[in-house]
Amino acid sequence: MTASLPDPRTNPYRSDLAAAHLQGIVQADRFIEGVPCQIRAGFATVKGSPDFGARQTTQALFGETVTIYEEQDGWVWGQLSGDGYVGYLRLDTLWEETPEPTHRVAALRSFLFPEPDLKTPPLDVLSLTTRVAAAGERNGFVELTQGGWVFAGHLAELGTHQPDYVATSRRLLGVPYLWGGKTSLGLDCSGLVQIALAAAGIAAPRDSDQQGASLGRAAPEGDPPRSGDLVFFPGHVGIMTGPERLIHANAFHMMVTEEPLADVVGRGARITGVRRL
C-alpha cells in the first residue's frame, strides 16, 4: 500500500521543487534549502498560484517569517512560519531582515507611523496578534526594528495573553467576511478562530478541517455545548459563546455575527463535531 503524501497546504513540495527536509518523503525534481524573509507590509495576500486573479488562500501578517523556496516574475513561493501554510506571495511584500519579535498588537488594529507623532500620515495598518520587534520608545510610541512607530498602548509583550478567546472573538463582531482573511479588516470562519486563539496564546492551524482534527478534544457525546467549544460543520467552524449561541464569520451575513446555534442549523448547516479546549 502506498503511503499517503503529506498535506501540501503545510508541506512545501511540487513535482519540480520541494524543501530539502522533505527529501525521501516526496518526489520532486529538485530539493533546496529555503531562505528566510519577513513580511514588511501590514499583511500580505497568499495565493494558491502566482496569478493576481488567483483566489486568496490565507494572509501573512507584518513581521511573520516566510521561508522562500522560489522567486520568479515578482512572485515567491514559500511557507509561513506561523501556521506552516504554503503559497505564493508578492516579492515586494517581503524584506530580507528577520528581527526577533518582542511584542504583539493587542488592539484590534493600530497605525504604523513614520514618526512618533499621531499627526503624521500613517504608513500602514497592523492587525490584532501581529508580532513586532521593538527598538526603542519615545513620546508614547514604540519604534520598530522593521521601521515605523506604533502607539505603545496598542502593544503587549510577547508571553502575555488575552486568555478569554470568546471575549476576543466578540471584539471582532461586525468584521466583514473575507475568504482567506485573518485580520481585523476581514476574516473567514477559521481565520476568526485562529486569531482569537492566537491572542490567548493557543496555536491553531489555518483551515477548519485542520482545526477539527487537532484542537482540543471531542466533547463527550450527549454533553450540551458550552462557552468556548468549537463547533464544526462541513467546511465551517464557529465558537460557542454560551450553551445556545455561536459566533462565526459567515457568508450568510457576510460578517462576523453572534446568533443562536439553532438558527445556523435551521439554515441547513450540519454539525460534524464539537471540540473542547
NULODREN-321136 format. One record per residue: residue number from 1; x, y, z of N, C-alpha, C, O, CB in turn; residue in one letter. Coordinates in steps of 0.05 Angstrom, whole numbers. Each point is the difference from the previous one (the first is absolute). Glycine has a CB too. Example, Ala and Ser with C-alpha at 12.3 -4.5 7.8 and 13.67 -1.06 7.14 Angstrom:
2
R    n     nxx     nyy     nzz    caxx    cayy    cazz     cxx     cyy     czz     oxx     oyy     ozz    cbxx    cbyy    cbzz  res
R    1     264    -114     156     -18      24       0      18      24       0      21       0      13     -59     -23      12    a
R    2      31      44     -39      16      24       1     -15      22      14      10      22       4      14     -35     -47    s
***
This chain:
277
R    n     nxx     nyy     nzz    caxx    cayy    cazz     cxx     cyy     czz     oxx     oyy     ozz    cbxx    cbyy    cbzz  res
R    1      17     -24       0     -17      24       0      18      25       0      19       2      16     -56     -27       9    m
R    2      31      44     -42      15      25      -2      -7      19      23     -23       5       5      26     -10     -55    t
R    3      18      14      64      -5      19      22     -12      26     -12       7       9     -22      30     -29      50    a
R    4     -55      32     -12     -12      25      -9      21      22       1      18       0      17     -63     -15      -1    s
R    5      43      34     -34      18      23      -2      -6      20      22     -23       2       8      28      -9     -57    l
R    6      14      22      58      -5      22      19     -19      21     -11      -2       3     -25      47     -11      45    p
R    7     -59      21      -3     -19      21      -8      15      22     -14      17      13      12     -48     -24      26    d
R    8      26      17     -64      14      21     -14      -5      28      11      14      18      -7     -15     -47     -33    p
R    9     -21      32      55      -5      26      12      21       9      20       5      23       3     -54     -31     -10    r
R   10      61     -12      20      20       6      21      26     -15      -5      17      -2      18     -54       9      14    t
R   11      41     -16     -56      26     -13      -7       8      11     -27     -14      -5     -20       4     -37      47    n
R   12      33      56     -29       7      12     -25      12     -19     -20      25      -5      -1     -17      47      26    p
R   13     -25     -53     -42      10     -17     -22     -18       2     -24     -24       3       2      44     -35      31    y
R   14      -7      31     -57     -13      -2     -25      15     -21     -16      20     -10       9     -36      59      -8    r
R   15       7     -56     -25      14     -20     -15      28       8      -9      18     -16      -3     -63       1     -13    s
R   16      48      42      13      26      10      -9      18      10      22      24       3      -4     -46       9     -37    d
R   17      11      -7      66      16      13      21     -12      -7      27     -24      -1       3      37      38     -35    l
R   18       5     -41      51      -9      -6      27      21       8      20      23       4      -7     -51     -42      -9    a
R   19      19      42      41      18       6      22      19     -23       5      -8     -23      -2     -26      54      22    a
R   20      59     -24     -12      20     -21       4      -8     -20      21       6     -24      -2      28      56     -12    a
R   21     -49     -23      35      -7     -18      22     -21     -21      -9      -5     -18      15      16      55      17    h
R   22     -22     -34     -56     -20     -19     -10      12     -21     -18     -14     -17     -10     -20      52      14    l
R   23      61     -33      -8      13     -20     -17      -3     -28      13       5      -3      24      28      38     -41    q
R   24     -41     -54       0      -5     -27      10     -29      -4       9      -8     -23       5      55      21       9    g
R   25     -62      23     -13     -28      -1       8     -18       5     -25     -21     -14      -3      32      29      50    i
R   26      -3       4     -63     -15       6     -25      19      -1     -24      24      -1       4     -57      30      22    v
R   27      21     -30     -49      16       0     -25      -1      28     -12     -21      13      -1      11     -62      -7    q
R   28      34      59      -1       2      26     -13      26       0     -16      18     -16       6     -44      39      31    a
R   29      27      -6     -57      24       2     -17      23      11      16      23      -8      -4     -52      15     -36    d
R   30      24      13      58      21      13      16      -9       3      29     -23       4       5      39      20     -47    r
R   31       3     -26      60      -4       5      28      19      22       9      24      -2      -5     -40     -45      14    f
R   32       6      68       3      18      22       8      -7      10      28     -22      -4      11      26      18     -59    i
R   33      16      -1      60      -4      13      26     -12      28      -6       7      14     -19      32     -38      40    e
R   34     -59      31      -5     -13      26      -4      16      23      12      18      -4      16     -61     -20     -16    g
R   35      35      48      -7      12      24      10     -21      15      17     -22       7     -11      54      -4     -29    v
R   36     -26       3      65     -20      14      17      -2      30      -8      21      13      -3     -12     -46      40    p
R   37     -33      43     -39      -5      28      -3     -23       8      19     -10     -17      15      25      16     -64    c
R   38     -23      26      49     -21       9      18     -19      18     -14       8      16     -18      24     -20      57    q
R   39     -57       2     -31     -21      17     -12       5      29       9       2       6      24     -35     -44     -25    i
R   40      33      56     -18       5      29       6     -26      16      -3      -1      23       9      48     -28     -25    r
R   41     -68      -6       4     -26      14      -3     -17      -7      24       5     -19      15      -2      17     -65    a
R   42     -24      18      55     -18      -5      22     -11     -28      -1      -2     -13      20     -10      61     -19    g
R   43       6     -57     -25      -7     -28      -5       5      -5     -29       0      18     -16     -34     -20      53    f
R   44      38     -23     -44       6      -8     -28     -19     -22      -8      -6     -19      15      54      32     -10    a
R   45     -58     -11     -29     -17     -21     -11      16     -24      -8      21       2     -12     -53      32      -4    t
R   46      22     -58      23      13     -25      -8     -19     -14     -18     -24      -3       6      49      -1      38    v
R   47     -15      -5     -67     -17     -12     -21       9     -28      -7      22      -8       7     -31      53     -25    k
R   48     -10     -60       6       6     -27      -8      16      -2     -26      10     -22      -6     -51       9      30    g
R   49      44      35     -39      16       0     -24      10      29      -4     -12      18      10     -15     -57     -31    s
R   50      49      42       6      12      27      -4     -16      16     -21      10       4     -22      35     -23      35    p
R   51     -68      27      -5     -18      13     -19     -17      21      16     -13      -8      20      11     -33     -51    d
R   52       1      66      22     -15      20      13     -30      -8       2     -14       9      19      47      26     -35    f
R   53     -43     -50      -3     -28      -8       0      -5     -25      16     -24      -7       3      20      28     -47    g
R   54      24     -33      55      -4     -25      16     -13       6      26       2      22      11      38     -42     -33    a
R   55     -54       0      32     -14       3      26      20       2      23      20     -13       0     -59     -14     -19    r
R   56      33      45      38      16       2      24      -5     -25      18     -23      -7       5      21      58      -7    q
R   57      23     -64      11      -3     -23      17       3       8      29     -13     -12      18      30     -17     -54    t
R   58       0      49      42       3       9      27      15      27      -1       4      11     -22      -3     -58      41    t
R   59       6      58       4      16      25       1      23      -4      20      -2     -16      19     -39      43     -30    q
R   60      63     -13       5      22       1      18       2      27      13      -5      20     -14      30     -54     -13    a
R   61     -20      36      53       0      25      14      28      12       2      20     -14      -1     -59      -2      27    l
R   62      40      42     -24      25      15       4      17     -14      20      -9      -8      21     -14      51     -33    f
R   63      49     -45       6      19     -12      18       1     -30       0      17     -12      13     -24      51      14    g
R   64     -10     -52     -43       0     -30      -1      23      -9     -18       4      11     -22     -54     -13      31    e
R   65      65     -18      -1      21     -11     -16     -11     -19     -21     -18     -16       6      50      21      33    t
R   66     -22      -3     -63      -7     -17     -22      25     -13     -11      19      14      -7     -60      14      -4    v
R   67      42     -54       9      22     -14     -12      -5      -2     -30     -19     -13      -9      29     -13      52    t
R   68       8      38     -59      -4       3     -29      16     -22     -14      23      -4       5     -31      54      -1    i
R   69      -6     -64     -22      12     -21     -16       3       7     -29      15     -14     -15     -34     -19      47    y
R   70       5      53     -41       1       8     -29      -8      29      -3     -18       9      14       8     -57     -28    e
R   71      23      61      -4      -7      28      -8      -1       1     -30      19      -8     -14       2      28      55    e
R   72     -43     -10     -52      -3       2     -29     -21      21      -7     -23      -1      10      36     -48     -15    q
R   73      -5      67     -12     -19      20     -11     -14      16      22     -24       6      -3      18     -35     -37    d
R   74      20      36      61     -12      16      21     -16     -16      20     -12      12      19      11      24     -51    g
R   75       0     -62      29     -14     -18      19      20     -17      15      21      -7     -11     -63       7     -18    w
R   76      36      -8      53      16     -19      15     -19     -23       9     -23       4       5      56      32      10    v
R   77     -21     -59     -13     -14     -24      10      13      -8      26      24      -5       1     -37     -11     -47    w
R   78      -2      15      68      12      -6      25     -20      -9      21     -23      -5      -5      57      38      -6    g
R   79     -23     -36      36     -16     -10      22       0      19      23      22      10       8     -11     -57     -22    q
R   80     -34      53      25      -3      18      23       9     -13      25      -4     -24       4     -34      47     -26    l
R   81      51      -8      40      10     -11      25     -23      -5      20       1     -18      16      43      40     -24    s
R   82     -64      -4       7     -21      -1      20     -16     -26       1      -1     -14      21      -2      62     -26    g
R   83      -9     -55     -17     -17     -24      -1      10     -20     -21     -13     -20      -5     -25      47      20    d
R   84      61     -21     -28      12     -19     -19     -13       0     -27       6     -17     -17       5     -10      55    g
R   85     -29      46     -44     -14       0     -25      19       6     -23      18      16       3     -60      -1      20    y
R   86      37     -28     -46      17       3     -24     -15      15     -21     -24      -5      -4      49     -38      15    v
R   87     -12      61     -25     -14      14     -22      18      20     -14      24       1       5     -66      -7      19    g
R   88      30      22     -41      14      20     -15      -6      28      10     -23       7       6      21     -37     -46    y
R   89      23      47      43      -2      27       9      15      18     -19      17      -9     -15     -22      -5      63    l
R   90      -2      40     -48      15      19     -16      26       6      14       2       3      24     -45      17     -42    r
R   91      64     -18       2      27       5      10       1      27      15      15       2      20       4     -29     -57    l
R   92     -33      47      28       2      26      12     -14       2      27       1      22      12       1      -3     -58    d
R   93     -14     -40      56     -11       0      27      20     -10      20      -6      -2      24     -39      -6     -43    t
R   94      70       1      10      20     -13      17      25      17       2       6      16     -18     -24     -61       6    l
R   95      34      40      33      27      10       1      17     -22      12     -10     -19      11      -5      67      -6    w
R   96      42     -45      -8      18     -22       7       7      -1      29      11     -20      10       8      24     -55    e
R   97     -25      17      60       6       0      29     -21     -17      15     -23      -1      -8      45      47       4    e
R   98     -14     -58      26     -19     -16      16       4       6      30       8     -18      15      -8     -18     -51    t
R   99      -5      60      44       4       7      29     -19     -16      17     -23      -6      -7      38      52      -5    p
R  100      -5     -54      36     -16     -16      18     -22      17      13       6      22      11      34     -52      -2    e
R  101     -65      22     -10     -22      16      12       2       2      30      10     -19      13     -39       5     -51    p
R  102      21      36      49      -1       4      29     -27       6      10      -6      -4      24      52      21     -27    t
R  103     -64      -7     -14     -27       8       8     -20      -9     -21       7      -9     -22      11      49      46    h
R  104     -43     -39     -16     -22      -5     -19     -21      22       2      -2      14      20      10     -64     -16    r
R  105     -23      54     -25     -21      19      -1     -24     -11      16     -10     -21      -7      25      40     -38    v
R  106     -23      -5      66     -22      -9      17     -26      14      -7     -22      -9       8      54      -1      28    a
R  107     -30      33     -50     -24      14     -10     -10     -14     -25      14     -15     -12       3      60      31    a
R  108     -42     -39     -25     -11     -12     -25      17       7     -24       5     -17     -17     -51      20      36    l
R  109      55      22     -20      19       9     -21      13      25      10     -10      14      17     -18     -34     -54    r
R  110      51      26      25      15      23       8      15      11     -24      10     -15     -17      -5      -2      65    s
R  111      -2      43     -49      14      12     -23      31      -1       5       9       2      22     -48      29     -30    f
R  112      53     -35     -14      29       2       0       7      27     -11      -5       6     -24      10     -56      17    l
R  113       7      67      23       7      28      -7      30       2      -8      16     -15      10     -53      32      21    f
R  114      43       3     -48      28       4      -7      17      13      22      24      -2       1     -39       5     -48    p
R  115       1      11      66      12      14      22     -17      -5      25     -23      -8      -2      43      43     -29    e
R  116      -9     -30      55     -15      -3      24     -19      24       4       2      15      20      35     -42       1    p
R  117     -55      31     -40     -17      23      -1     -26      -8     -13      -1      -9     -23      40      41      20    d
R  118     -61     -30      18     -26     -10     -10     -11      17     -24     -19      -8     -13      10      -8      59    l
R  119      21      39     -51      -9      17     -22      14      -7     -26      -8      11     -21      -1      25      54    k
R  120      28     -53     -33      14      -7     -25     -17     -20     -15     -14     -17      13      59      26       7    t
R  121     -45      -8     -47     -16     -19     -15       9     -29       4      24      -5      -3     -32      41     -32    p
R  122      -9     -54      43       9     -28       6      11     -14     -25      -9       5     -22     -25      -7      59    p
R  123      52     -16     -31      12     -16     -22     -16     -25      -6      -1      -9     -23      45      26      37    l
R  124     -57     -28       7     -14     -26      -3     -17      -5      24      -1      17      19      39     -35     -46    d
R  125     -53      -4      27     -17      -8      22       9     -28       9       3     -18     -16     -42      47      -1    v
R  126      43     -32      43       7     -26      12     -24     -11      14     -14      14      15      63      -1     -11    l
R  127     -54     -39      -7     -24     -12      11       6     -16      26      23      -6       6     -42       3     -52    s
R  128      -2      -4      60       1     -15      25      17     -25      -4      -2     -15     -20     -43      32      32    l
R  129      63     -22       7      19     -23       2      25       4     -17      18     -18       1     -57     -12       8    t
R  130      41      51     -24      25       6     -15      23       1      19      -2      13      21     -24      12     -57    t
R  131      48     -38      29      24       0      17      20      20     -11       6       1     -24     -14     -50      36    r
R  132      20      65       6      18      21      -9      25      -1      18       0     -11      22     -38      40     -38    v
R  133      60     -17       5      25       2      15       4      28       9       4      18     -17      16     -56      -9    a
R  134     -19      43      52       3      27      11      29       8       1      17     -16       9     -59      10      17    a
R  135      48      30     -35      28      10       1       3      24      19      23       7       6     -18     -22     -53    a
R  136     -26      26      57       1      23      18     -27      12       4     -19      -9     -12      66      18      -3    g
R  137     -48      12      31     -26      13       6       4      30       4      20       8      12     -37     -51      10    e
R  138      -1      58     -33       1      29       3     -28      12      -3     -15      -8     -18      63       9       1    r
R  139     -55      18      34     -26      14      -2     -24     -19       0     -20       6     -12      44      30     -13    n
R  140     -21     -58      40     -23     -19       1      -2     -18     -24     -20     -14      -2      -3      47      30    g
R  141      42     -33     -45       1     -17     -24      23     -19       1      22       7      11     -45      29     -38    f
R  142      20     -60      17      21     -19      -2      12      -1     -28     -15      -2     -20      -7     -26      56    v
R  143      48      31     -38      13      -2     -26       5     -29      -6       9     -15      17      13      60     -11    e
R  144     -28     -53     -31       4     -27      -8      26      -4     -15       9      17     -15     -58     -22      12    l
R  145      62     -18       7      24      -7     -15      -6      -1     -29      17       6     -17       1     -32      56    t
R  146     -43      18     -46      -8      -2     -28      -5      27     -12      -4       3     -25     -16     -47      35    q
R  147      20      66       6      -6      26     -10     -27      10       9     -19     -16       0      48       7     -39    g
R  148     -31      34      46     -26      12       8      -4       0      30      16     -12      15     -34      -2     -59    g
R  149      -3      27      52      -7       3      28     -29      -8       5     -18       5     -16      52      32      20    w
R  150     -39     -51      19     -27      -9       8      -6      11      27      17       0      18     -13     -42     -46    v
R  151     -29      50      33      -8      10      26       5     -22      21      -9     -23      -3     -26      53     -18    f
R  152      49     -23      42       9     -20      20     -24     -14      13       2     -23       7      39      50       1    a
R  153     -63     -12      -4     -23     -11      14     -14     -22     -16     -17     -14      10      12      57      12    g
R  154      12     -46     -48     -12     -20     -17      16     -26       0      -8     -19     -14     -12      55     -14    h
R  155      43     -36      42      17     -24      -1       1     -14      27      -5      13      21      33      10     -56    l
R  156     -22     -48      35       4     -16      24      25     -17      -4       6      -8     -23     -56       7      34    a
R  157      64      -4      10      25     -16      -2      -8     -29      -7     -21     -11       8      45      40      25    e
R  158      -6     -42     -50      -4     -28      -5       0     -16      26      15       7      18       6      -2     -64    l
R  159     -37     -25      48      -2     -15      25     -24       8      17      -8     -14      17      57       9     -19    g
R  160     -60      29      -4     -25       8      13     -23      -5     -19       3       3     -24      21      33      52    t
R  161     -46     -45     -17     -22      -9     -18     -27      12       9      -2      10      22      28     -52     -31    h
R  162     -45      39      -8     -28       6       6     -15     -26       0     -11      -9     -20      13      55      -2    q
R  163      -2     -60      46      -9     -28       1     -29      -5      -7      -7     -22      -9      41      17      43    p
R  164     -51      26     -32     -28      -4      -6      -5       3     -30      -6      22      -9      -7      -5      55    d
R  165      17     -39     -61      -3       2     -29     -28       5      -9      -5       9     -23      44     -39      19    y
R  166     -59      23      21     -28       7      -7      -3      31       0     -12      11     -18      -5     -55      38    v
R  167      29      57       0      -2      29       1      15      12     -23      -9      20     -12       6     -22      62    a
R  168      26      -9     -58      15      10     -23     -17      -3     -25       0      19     -17      43     -30      39    t
R  169     -56     -11     -26     -16      -4     -24     -23      20      -1      -8       9     -21      19     -58      21    s
R  170     -22      56      23     -21      20       1      10      28      -8     -15      16     -10      -8     -43      46    r
R  171      48      33     -30      12      25      -9       0       2     -30       1      22     -11      28     -21      52    r
R  172     -31     -23     -55       1      -1     -29     -27      -1     -13      -2      -3     -24      46     -20      28    l
R  173     -65      26      12     -27       1     -11      -3      22     -21       9      22       5     -27     -41      39    l
R  174       6      13     -66      -4      19     -21      22       2     -20      -3      13     -21     -23      12      53    g
R  175      49     -38     -27      21       0     -20     -10     -15     -25     -12     -21       2      48      22      34    v
R  176     -32      11     -60     -10     -13     -24      11     -27      -5      23      -6       7     -29      51     -26    p
R  177     -10     -62       6      10     -27      -8      18       3     -24      -6      14     -19     -36     -36      37    y
R  178      65       9     -16      19       1     -23      13     -28      -2      12     -10      19      -3      59     -12    l
R  179     -12     -61     -30      11     -27      -5      31       2       3      13      17     -13     -51     -29     -18    w
R  180      49      -5      49      29       1       5       9      22      18      24       2       6     -19     -21     -50    g
R  181     -24      35      55       7      22      17       7      -8      28     -13     -18      12     -16      46     -40    g
R  182      49     -15      40       7      -5      28      10      25      14      17      -1      17      -5     -46     -29    k
R  183     -24      70       4       5      25      13     -26      12      10     -22      -9      -8      63      17     -20    t
R  184     -39      13      44     -24      14      10     -14      16     -22     -20      13       5      40     -12      40    s
R  185      -9      -1     -69     -13      14     -23     -17     -20     -16     -17       9     -15      55      23      13    l
R  186     -34     -58       6     -15     -20     -14       8     -28       8      24      -6       2     -29      37     -41    g
R  187     -15     -48      45       5     -26      11     -17     -21     -13     -23       5      -9      35      16      52    l
R  188      -1     -46     -45     -17     -22      -6      -4     -16      26      11       8      21       5     -10     -70    d
R  189     -31     -20      48      -8     -14      24      24     -10      16       2       4      24     -45     -17     -46    c
R  190      61      -1       9      23     -11      14      20      22       7      15      -3      19     -21     -40     -44    s
R  191       7      65      10      17      22       7      -9      13      26      17       7      16      -9       1     -64    g
R  192     -34      -6      53     -10      11      25       9     -18      23      10      10      20     -50       9     -43    l
R  193      37     -45      20       9     -19      21      30       2       5       9       2      23     -47     -33     -36    v
R  194      53      32      -9      29       1       3       9      25      14      18      -2      17     -14     -25     -59    q
R  195     -15      50      35       9      25      12      -9       2      29      16       8      17     -19      14     -62    i
R  196     -22     -30      51      -9       1      28      17     -18      18       6       7      22     -53       2     -39    a
R  197      54     -33       7      16     -18      15      29      10       2      13      -3      21     -42     -35     -35    l
R  198      39      50      -7      27      10       1       3      22      21      20       1      14     -15     -11     -63    a
R  199     -25      27      52       1      20      21       0     -12      28      10      12      19     -35      19     -50    a
R  200      15     -55      33       0     -15      25      25     -17       4       3     -13      20     -53      13     -21    a
R  201      68       1     -19      25     -15       2      -4     -29      -8      17     -17       6      -3      47      30    g
R  202     -35     -36     -52      -5     -27      -9       4      -1     -30     -13      13     -15     -21     -21      52    i
R  203      54      -8     -45       6      -3     -29     -22     -17     -13      -8     -21      11      58      26      -2    a
R  204     -59       3     -32     -21     -14     -15       8      -2     -29      11      20     -11     -46      -5      44    a
R  205      29     -37     -46       5      -1     -29     -19      18     -15     -19      11      12      35     -58      -7    p
R  206     -12      50     -31     -15      20     -15     -28      -8      -8     -18      16       4      61      -2     -21    r
R  207     -47     -38       7     -26      -7     -12     -18     -15      20      10     -13      19      11      12     -64    d
R  208     -47       2      41     -19     -11      19       3     -31       3      -3     -10      22     -28      47     -33    s
R  209      37     -51     -11       4     -29       2      25      -6      17       0     -20      15     -23      13     -59    d
R  210      44      23      41      24      -4      16      -5       6      29      10     -14      17      18      26     -57    q
R  211     -44       9      45      -7       7      28     -17     -22      12       5      -7      24      -3      55     -35    q
R  212     -20     -59      -4     -17     -22      11      15     -25       6      -9     -16      17     -28      35     -43    g
R  213      60     -23      13      15     -24       4      21       2      22      11     -20       9     -18      10     -57    a
R  214      13      35      56      23       4      18      -6      16      26      15      -3      19      13      -1     -59    s
R  215     -48      20      40      -4      18      23     -17     -14      22     -20     -12      -6      23      51     -24    l
R  216       6     -37      54     -15     -10      23      -6     -30      -1      15     -16     -10     -34      61      14    g
R  217      -5     -51       6      -9     -28       0     -30       0      -7     -13      21       4      48     -35      30    r
R  218     -45      -8     -43     -28      -2      -7     -17       3      26       6     -13      20       4     -16     -60    a
R  219     -30      45      39     -18       3      23     -15     -27       4      -7     -13     -19       1      63      10    a
R  220       2     -57      34     -14     -26       5     -27      -1     -14     -15      20      -1      38     -22      45    p
R  221     -29     -21     -55     -25      -3     -15     -24       5      19      -1     -11      22      23     -23     -54    e
R  222     -40      50      22     -24       7      16       4      23      19     -19      10      12       7     -57     -15    g
R  223      37      56       6       5      23      17      -7      25     -15      11       4     -22      26     -29      46    d
R  224     -54      43     -13      -8      24     -15      25      18      -4      18       1      17     -65      -4       2    p
R  225      47      18     -41      22      19      -5       2      20      23     -20       7      13      15     -13     -63    p
R  226      29      16      55       5      20      20      17      22     -12      12      -3     -21     -15     -31      58    r
R  227       4      57     -23      15      22      -9      30      -8      -5      12     -13      17     -43      44       8    s
R  228      41     -23     -48      28      -7      -7       2     -24     -18      22      -5     -11      -8      25      53    g
R  229     -34     -37     -44       1     -23     -17       2       9     -29     -12      20      -8     -15     -48      41    d
R  230      41      13     -49       1       4     -29     -20     -19     -13       1     -24       4      48      39      -2    l
R  231     -66      -4     -18     -20     -16     -14       7      -1     -30       4      21     -12     -41      -9      46    v
R  232      38     -36     -45       8      -4     -28     -24      -9     -17     -17     -16       9      64       5       7    f
R  233     -46      21     -40     -20      -7     -21      17      -7     -25      24       5       0     -61      25      20    f
R  234      25     -41     -41      15      -4     -24      12      26     -10     -15      18      -9     -14     -57      -3    p
R  235      56      42      13      13      24     -10      -4      25      16       3      22     -10      -8     -42     -33    g
R  236      -3      17      68      -6      23      17       5      -5      29       0     -23       9     -35      37     -43    h
R  237      40       7      49       5      -2      29      -9      26      14       1      21     -12      38     -54       4    v
R  238     -47      30      33      -7      23      16       6      -6      29       8     -22       7     -44      35     -39    g
R  239      33       8      49       6      -2      29     -26       4      16     -14      20      -5      62      -3      -3    i
R  240     -54     -35      26     -23       4      17       6      22      20      21       0      12     -34     -49     -18    m
R  241      -7      66      10       3      22      20     -18      -6      24      -2      17      18      12      16     -54    t
R  242     -22     -56      37     -17      -9      21     -12     -26      -8       9     -12     -20     -20      60      35    g
R  243      -9     -58      -1     -12     -26      -7     -16       0     -26      -6     -21     -11       5      11      59    p
R  244      -7      34     -57     -18       1     -23       9      17     -23     -12      -1     -22     -24      -7      53    e
R  245      57      25     -27       7      20     -20      28      -6     -12      18      -9      14     -48      43       9    r
R  246      33     -27     -48      24      -4     -15      10      26     -13     -16      15     -10       2     -63       1    l
R  247      40      53      11      11      22     -15      17     -11     -22      16     -19       4     -15      49      37    i
R  248      -5     -19     -65      15     -11     -23       1      21     -23     -19      16      -3       4     -63      16    h
R  249      36      45     -28       2      16     -25     -14     -16     -21       8     -23      -6      36      46      19    a
R  250     -64     -12     -26     -16     -17     -17     -10      15     -25      -3      25       0     -12     -51      39    n
R  251      12      11     -60      -8      12     -26     -30       6      -2      -9      13     -18      47     -38      -2    a
R  252     -54      15      40     -28       6       0      -5      30       7     -15      14     -14       4     -62      27    f
R  253      25      57       8      -2      28       8      23      17     -12      -1      24       1     -21     -38      41    h
R  254      42       0     -54      24      13     -11      15      16      21      11      22      -6     -33     -21     -39    m
R  255      22     -11      70      15      13      21       1     -19      24     -13     -21       0       0      67     -16    m
R  256      28     -37      36       0     -15      26     -25       6      15      -6      24       6      57     -23      -5    v
R  257     -66     -21       6     -25       3      14      -2     -19      23      12     -21       0     -34      37     -42    t
R  258       6      -9      62      -7     -18      22     -30      -5      -1     -16      19      -1      54      -2      30    e
R  259     -46     -42     -30     -28      -7      -4      -6     -27      13      19     -15       6     -21      42     -49    e
R  260     -23     -34      46      -7     -27      11      11     -22     -18      -3       1     -24     -38      19      46    p
R  261      53     -40      -9       9     -23     -16     -23     -13     -14       4     -10     -23      33       2      56    l
R  262     -60       9     -22     -24     -12     -13      -6      14     -26     -10     -13     -19      -8       1      64    a
R  263      24      38     -47      -5      14     -25      19      -9     -22      -8      -3     -23      -9      42      48    d
R  264      42     -45     -17      20      -9     -20      -9     -28     -10       1      -5     -24      36      32      47    v
R  265     -44     -44      -4      -9     -27      -8     -26       2     -16      -4     -16     -19      26      -4      60    v
R  266     -39      39     -35     -25       3     -14       4       8     -29     -18      -4     -16      -3      16      59    g
R  267      44       0     -49       6       7     -28      12     -23     -16       8       3     -23      -1      44      38    r
R  268      -6     -70      -2      10     -24     -14      28      -9       7      10     -19     -11     -40      32     -25    g
R  269      43       1      55      27      -7       8       0     -25      18     -16      -1      19      30      50     -23    a
R  270       2     -68      -2       1     -25      14      25      -1      19      22       3     -10     -47     -27     -28    r
R  271      20      21      63      22      -1      19      15     -27      -4     -12     -21       1     -13      51      32    i
R  272      52     -28     -37      16     -24      -3      17      -6      24      11     -22       2     -10      32     -51    t
R  273       2       9      67      16      -5      23       1      24      19      -5      23      -9      32     -54     -18    g
R  274     -22      26      52       4      21      20      26      -6      15       3     -22      11     -54      29      -6    v
R  275      69      13      -5      26      -4      13       1      19      24      -8      23      -1      30     -36     -43    r
R  276     -11       2      66       2      15      25      30       5       6      16     -19       0     -59      -2      18    r
R  277      50      46     -13      28       6       5       6      -1      30      23       5       8     -22      24     -49    l
***
